[in-house]
């Protein structure tokens, strides 16, 4: 992506005819998107106009389907392209699918953990938001380990948990997650941590992989981008906010790993949601 990309939004937003334009480097290109149809609250269709690096005008749509107490969001793109553009788009299918997957994951995070209108006054490096954490069900491995062994513990157990989820045909409901129940970096240098996968319906899977449930809670959120070994300052800032706003922990600290480091090698693009369950104020 291009961190210097220029985005321009029309006023007002959120109605037929509203649009935004973008212009960036060769990877991002230039284009615009305009809302053409709204069937609230279930359907939105937009006209995409890619200008650079190639010309194309597909339609982009979002459809929401009620699924009991939750919703299913379908994001699609449709249009016609003459040869050789149709061949180029076929070759781009993998990168488009990745963008859709990342976009839908981010939409899930934003809707389940909406940022409060009133943000806690920042005093550190990272912006801290007050949110309502939506509890859920997980399966994973929990263990007390030395802090220095966290990376090895995750490298060993995330693949095992992921394979067990697939083998047992459990439906994922979010990104890979670490749950920190305790953190002692003064005496024993240990942490009580679980590496888990969020699922629709959890159950014990054997081999030390157990079901874990978490309740709804008031929480603090930092959106962190960067290498995992550099995120301590984000945790420090959350603790500072808690002190300044008379808050205390009401459960574990949580790290949600939005970006797959196996497919994205640039650590600056790794996105992690850091969430502290709290009470007070």
C-alpha positions in Angstrom: 0.0 0.0 0.0 0.9 3.7 -0.2 1.0 5.5 3.1 1.0 8.8 1.1 -2.2 8.0 -0.8 -4.6 10.9 -1.1 -8.3 10.3 -0.4 -11.0 12.8 -1.2 -14.6 12.3 0.1 -17.7 14.1 -1.3 -20.1 15.8 1.1 -22.5 14.5 2.2 -21.6 10.8 2.5 -23.7 7.7 2.8 -26.3 8.4 0.1 -26.8 7.7 -3.6 -24.3 9.9 -5.6 -21.8 10.1 -2.7 -18.3 9.1 -3.8 -14.6 9.2 -2.9 -11.5 9.3 -5.0 -8.0 8.0 -4.4 -4.6 8.7 -6.0 -1.4 7.0 -5.0 1.7 5.2 -6.2 2.0 2.6 -9.0 0.7 -0.1 -6.6 -2.4 1.9 -5.6 -3.1 3.7 -8.8 -6.0 6.2 -9.2 -9.7 5.8 -9.3 -13.1 6.7 -7.7 -16.1 4.9 -6.3 -19.7 6.2 -6.3 -22.8 4.9 -4.5 -25.4 3.9 -7.2 -28.0 2.0 -5.2 -29.0 1.7 -1.5 -31.6 -0.8 -0.2 -31.2 -0.1 3.5 -30.3 -1.9 5.6 -29.5 -4.9 3.4 -27.8 -3.8 0.2 -25.4 -1.2 -1.2 -24.0 -1.1 -4.8 -21.3 1.1 -6.0 -19.7 1.9 -9.4 -15.9 1.6 -9.3 -13.9 3.5 -11.8 -10.2 2.4 -12.0 -8.2 5.0 -13.9 -4.6 3.9 -13.3 -2.8 1.6 -13.8 -5.6 0.4 -16.1 -9.1 1.5 -17.1 -12.1 -0.5 -15.8 -15.6 0.2 -14.4 -16.9 -2.8 -12.5 -19.7 -2.7 -9.9 -18.9 -3.4 -6.2 -21.7 -4.5 -3.8 -22.3 -5.4 -0.2 -25.3 -7.6 0.8 -26.2 -8.4 4.4 -28.2 -11.5 5.3 -29.6 -12.1 8.7 -28.3 -15.3 10.3 -30.2 -15.7 13.6 -28.6 -13.2 16.1 -25.8 -12.4 13.8 -25.4 -11.2 10.2 -23.5 -12.5 7.1 -21.9 -9.9 4.9 -21.3 -10.8 1.2 -18.9 -8.5 -0.7 -18.8 -9.0 -4.4 -17.7 -7.4 -7.7 -19.2 -7.8 -11.1 -18.6 -6.4 -14.6 -17.5 -7.3 -18.1 -14.0 -6.9 -19.6 -12.8 -7.5 -23.2 -9.7 -9.4 -24.0 -6.9 -9.0 -22.9 -8.2 -7.3 -19.7 -10.3 -10.4 -18.8 -7.1 -12.5 -18.8 -5.3 -9.9 -16.6 -8.2 -9.9 -14.1 -8.1 -13.7 -14.0 -4.4 -13.6 -13.1 -5.3 -11.0 -10.4 -7.9 -13.2 -8.8 -5.6 -14.2 -5.9 -4.7 -10.7 -4.9 -8.4 -9.6 -5.1 -9.5 -12.5 -2.9 -6.8 -11.5 -0.4 -8.1 -7.9 -0.3 -11.7 -9.1 0.1 -10.7 -11.4 3.0 -8.7 -8.7 4.8 -11.5 -6.1 4.2 -14.2 -8.4 5.6 -12.0 -9.3 8.6 -11.5 -5.6 9.3 -15.3 -5.0 8.9 -16.0 -7.7 11.5 -13.6 -6.1 14.0 -15.0 -2.6 13.5 -18.6 -3.7 13.9 -18.0 -6.0 16.9 -15.7 -3.5 18.7 -17.1 -0.1 17.7 -15.0 2.8 19.0 -16.9 5.0 21.4 -17.8 8.5 20.2 -15.9 10.0 23.2 -12.3 8.9 23.1 -10.2 8.7 26.2 -7.8 11.7 26.2 -4.4 10.4 24.9 -1.2 11.0 26.7 1.2 8.5 25.1 2.4 7.3 21.7 -0.7 5.2 20.8 -4.3 6.3 20.6 -6.5 4.3 23.1 -10.2 3.8 22.4 -13.0 2.8 24.7 -15.0 -0.1 23.3 -17.5 -2.8 24.2 -15.7 -6.1 23.8 -18.0 -8.9 22.4 -17.2 -12.1 24.2 -17.1 -15.4 22.4 -15.9 -19.0 22.2 -12.4 -20.1 21.5 -10.3 -23.3 21.3 -6.7 -23.3 22.2 -3.7 -24.2 24.4 -3.2 -22.4 27.7 0.1 -22.7 29.7 2.3 -20.8 32.2 5.6 -20.2 30.4 8.7 -18.0 30.6 8.2 -14.6 28.9 11.3 -15.3 26.8 9.6 -18.4 25.4 6.4 -16.7 24.0 7.5 -16.7 20.4 8.4 -20.4 20.4 5.2 -21.3 22.3 3.1 -19.5 19.6 5.1 -20.9 16.7 4.5 -24.4 18.0 0.9 -24.2 19.1 -0.9 -21.9 16.6 -0.4 -24.4 13.7 -1.5 -27.3 16.0 -4.7 -25.4 17.0 -5.4 -24.4 13.5 -5.1 -27.9 12.2 -7.3 -29.2 15.0 -10.0 -26.6 14.1 -9.9 -27.8 10.5 -9.8 -31.5 11.3 -12.9 -31.1 13.5 -14.7 -28.8 10.9 -15.2 -26.0 13.4 -16.2 -22.6 11.8 -13.7 -19.8 12.5 -15.2 -16.5 13.8 -12.2 -14.2 13.9 -8.4 -14.0 13.7 -5.8 -16.0 15.6 -5.6 -14.6 19.1 -3.4 -14.7 22.2 -5.0 -14.3 25.7 -2.8 -13.2 28.5 -4.2 -14.0 31.9 -1.2 -12.8 33.9 2.2 -11.2 33.2 5.0 -11.2 35.7 8.1 -9.4 34.3 9.6 -8.5 37.8 10.0 -11.7 39.7 9.3 -15.1 38.0 9.4 -13.6 34.4 6.4 -15.7 33.5 3.1 -15.3 31.8 -0.1 -17.4 31.8 -1.1 -17.3 28.2 -3.4 -19.1 25.8 -3.0 -19.3 22.0 -6.5 -19.7 20.5 -8.7 -19.6 17.5 -12.2 -17.9 17.8 -14.9 -20.4 16.7 -18.7 -20.4 16.4 -19.1 -23.3 18.8 -16.1 -24.4 21.0 -15.4 -27.8 22.4 -12.4 -29.7 23.8 -10.4 -31.2 20.9 -7.9 -33.3 22.8 -4.1 -33.0 23.0 -4.3 -30.1 25.4 -6.6 -28.1 23.1 -9.5 -26.9 25.2 -12.7 -24.8 24.9 -12.4 -21.3 26.3 -15.3 -18.8 26.8 -15.1 -15.1 27.4 -17.9 -12.7 28.5 -18.8 -9.3 27.1 -16.9 -6.5 28.9 -16.0 -2.8 28.7 -12.5 -2.7 27.2 -9.7 -0.5 25.8 -8.4 -1.0 22.3 -5.1 0.0 20.5 -4.7 -0.6 16.8 -1.1 -1.4 16.5 0.9 -1.7 13.3 4.4 -3.1 13.4 6.6 -6.0 14.5 5.5 -8.1 17.5 8.7 -7.4 19.5 8.0 -3.7 19.3 4.5 -3.6 20.7 5.4 -3.3 24.4 5.0 0.5 24.2 1.3 0.1 23.2 0.7 -2.1 26.3 2.5 0.5 28.4 0.3 3.3 27.0 -2.9 1.3 27.8 -1.7 0.8 31.4 -1.1 4.6 31.6 -4.6 5.4 30.4 -6.0 3.0 33.0 -4.2 4.8 35.8 -5.1 8.2 34.5 -8.8 7.3 34.2 -9.2 5.3 37.4 -9.7 2.0 35.6 -8.5 -1.5 36.5 -8.3 -4.9 34.8 -11.5 -6.9 34.6 -10.1 -9.9 32.8 -7.1 -10.8 30.5 -5.3 -8.8 27.9 -5.9 -9.9 24.3 -3.9 -9.6 21.1 -5.7 -10.3 17.8 -3.3 -10.9 14.9 -5.1 -9.5 11.9 -2.2 -9.9 9.4 -0.8 -13.2 8.5 3.0 -12.8 8.8 3.5 -15.9 6.6 2.1 -14.0 3.6 3.0 -10.4 4.5 6.8 -10.1 5.0 6.8 -6.3 5.7 6.6 -6.1 9.5 5.4 -2.5 9.2 2.2 -3.8 7.7 1.4 -6.3 10.5 -1.8 -5.2 12.2 -2.6 -6.3 15.8 -5.6 -5.4 17.9 -4.5 -5.0 21.5 -7.5 -5.2 23.9 -7.7 -4.9 27.7 -10.8 -5.9 29.5 -11.4 -3.2 32.2 -13.8 -1.8 34.7 -14.2 1.7 36.2 -15.0 5.2 35.1 
